[in-house]
Amino acid sequence: MERSELARASFPNAPRGVGTLPTLVVRRSLWPGSVPGPDTPGFESAAKTWLFGLCPPRWQLEPLFHRRPDELACMVRQHLEAELATAQAALRRIRGPRIPLDHQELLDFYQRERDWAAAMRDQVWAVGTALQGRRRKPRRAS
């Protein structure tokens, strides 16, 4: 089995183009700059702050998401998937046969939104994977 096949088998829900092996190896461009690495003190707090910045404000009122940042990451990723689908649907509509070709500004906007949502989705996936890895680590006896 090739490296890319192993990565896809290990992480079938990984965003397209992202190939990680069972140990978390994240391309630097995929990791959000405002979130320190997973082995850094304050990682979980910074990750939650960053994730809450990407989600609807009412989600901050949910105690579950404060206790389970890995679940917050999952929900944010799904939310971004919906935004991505919306932008793609709008692009299909704008490119349709009945829309005049002078809608370049609108086309540019939806392309930027699509690209932003895809980039954020991939970053959320990386952070969420790191948060899940931290939850699965056995705790040391004190």
C-alpha positions as CSV (number, residue, x, y, z in Angstrom):
1,M,0.0,0.0,0.0
2,E,1.4,3.4,-1.0
3,R,1.8,6.2,1.5
4,S,-1.2,8.2,0.1
5,E,-3.4,5.0,0.2
6,L,-2.4,4.4,3.8
7,A,-3.2,7.9,4.8
8,R,-6.6,7.8,3.1
9,A,-7.4,4.4,4.7
10,S,-6.3,5.8,8.1
11,F,-8.2,9.0,7.8
12,P,-11.1,8.5,5.4
13,N,-12.8,11.8,6.3
14,A,-9.7,13.9,5.9
15,P,-10.1,16.9,3.6
16,R,-9.1,16.3,0.0
17,G,-5.4,16.7,-0.7
18,V,-4.5,16.2,3.0
19,G,-2.4,13.1,3.5
20,T,-1.5,12.3,7.1
21,L,-0.3,9.1,8.5
22,P,-1.3,7.7,11.9
23,T,1.0,10.1,13.7
24,L,-0.1,13.7,13.3
25,V,2.2,15.4,10.7
26,V,0.7,18.7,9.7
27,R,2.0,20.8,6.9
28,R,2.8,24.2,8.4
29,S,0.6,26.0,5.8
30,L,-2.3,23.9,7.0
31,W,-1.9,24.9,10.7
32,P,-3.5,28.2,11.8
33,G,-0.9,30.8,12.8
34,S,-2.8,31.9,16.0
35,V,-2.9,28.3,17.4
36,P,0.3,26.9,19.0
37,G,1.3,23.4,18.3
38,P,-0.5,20.5,20.1
39,D,2.4,19.8,22.5
40,T,2.6,23.5,23.5
41,P,1.1,24.7,26.9
42,G,-2.1,26.6,26.2
43,F,-2.8,24.7,23.0
44,E,-6.3,23.7,23.9
45,S,-7.3,27.1,25.1
46,A,-5.9,28.8,22.0
47,A,-7.6,26.2,19.8
48,K,-11.0,26.8,21.5
49,T,-10.6,30.6,21.1
50,W,-9.8,30.2,17.4
51,L,-12.6,27.7,16.8
52,F,-15.2,29.9,18.6
53,G,-14.1,32.7,16.3
54,L,-15.2,30.6,13.3
55,C,-18.6,29.5,14.5
56,P,-22.0,31.1,15.2
57,P,-21.8,33.2,18.4
58,R,-24.6,31.2,20.1
59,W,-22.3,28.1,20.2
60,Q,-20.2,29.9,22.8
61,L,-23.1,29.4,25.2
62,E,-23.0,25.6,24.9
63,P,-21.2,24.2,27.9
64,L,-20.5,21.0,25.9
65,F,-18.2,22.8,23.5
66,H,-16.2,24.3,26.4
67,R,-15.7,20.8,27.8
68,R,-15.2,19.1,24.4
69,P,-13.2,21.3,22.0
70,D,-12.8,18.2,19.8
71,E,-16.6,18.2,19.3
72,L,-16.5,21.9,18.7
73,A,-13.9,21.4,15.9
74,C,-16.2,18.7,14.4
75,M,-19.2,21.0,14.3
76,V,-17.2,24.0,13.0
77,R,-15.8,21.8,10.2
78,Q,-19.4,20.7,9.3
79,H,-20.5,24.4,9.4
80,L,-17.7,25.3,7.0
81,E,-18.6,22.4,4.7
82,A,-22.1,23.9,4.5
83,E,-20.6,27.4,3.7
84,L,-18.4,25.8,1.1
85,A,-21.4,24.0,-0.5
86,T,-23.4,27.3,-0.4
87,A,-20.6,29.2,-2.2
88,Q,-20.2,26.4,-4.8
89,A,-24.0,26.4,-5.4
90,A,-23.9,30.2,-5.9
91,L,-21.1,29.9,-8.3
92,R,-23.0,27.3,-10.4
93,R,-26.0,29.6,-10.4
94,I,-24.0,32.7,-11.4
95,R,-22.3,30.7,-14.2
96,G,-25.6,29.4,-15.4
97,P,-27.0,30.3,-18.9
98,R,-29.5,32.9,-17.7
99,I,-27.2,35.2,-15.7
100,P,-25.4,38.0,-17.6
101,L,-21.7,37.8,-17.8
102,D,-21.2,41.2,-16.2
103,H,-21.5,39.8,-12.7
104,Q,-17.7,39.7,-12.2
105,E,-17.8,41.3,-8.8
106,L,-20.3,38.7,-7.5
107,L,-18.3,35.9,-9.1
108,D,-15.1,37.1,-7.4
109,F,-16.9,37.3,-4.0
110,Y,-18.2,33.8,-4.2
111,Q,-14.9,32.4,-5.3
112,R,-13.1,34.2,-2.4
113,E,-15.8,32.8,0.0
114,R,-15.3,29.3,-1.4
115,D,-11.6,29.5,-1.1
116,W,-11.7,30.8,2.4
117,A,-14.2,28.2,3.6
118,A,-12.0,25.4,2.1
119,A,-8.9,26.7,3.7
120,M,-10.5,27.1,7.1
121,R,-12.1,23.7,6.9
122,D,-8.7,22.1,6.3
123,Q,-7.2,24.1,9.2
124,V,-10.1,23.1,11.5
125,W,-9.5,19.5,10.4
126,A,-5.9,19.7,11.5
127,V,-6.7,21.3,14.8
128,G,-9.6,18.9,15.5
129,T,-7.3,15.9,14.8
130,A,-4.8,17.2,17.3
131,L,-7.5,17.8,19.9
132,Q,-8.8,14.2,19.4
133,G,-5.3,12.9,19.8
134,R,-5.0,14.7,23.1
135,R,-8.3,13.2,24.3
136,R,-7.1,9.7,23.4
137,K,-3.8,9.9,25.2
138,P,-3.8,8.0,28.5
139,R,-3.5,10.2,31.5
140,R,-0.5,9.8,33.7
141,A,-1.1,8.7,37.3
142,S,-0.1,11.5,39.7
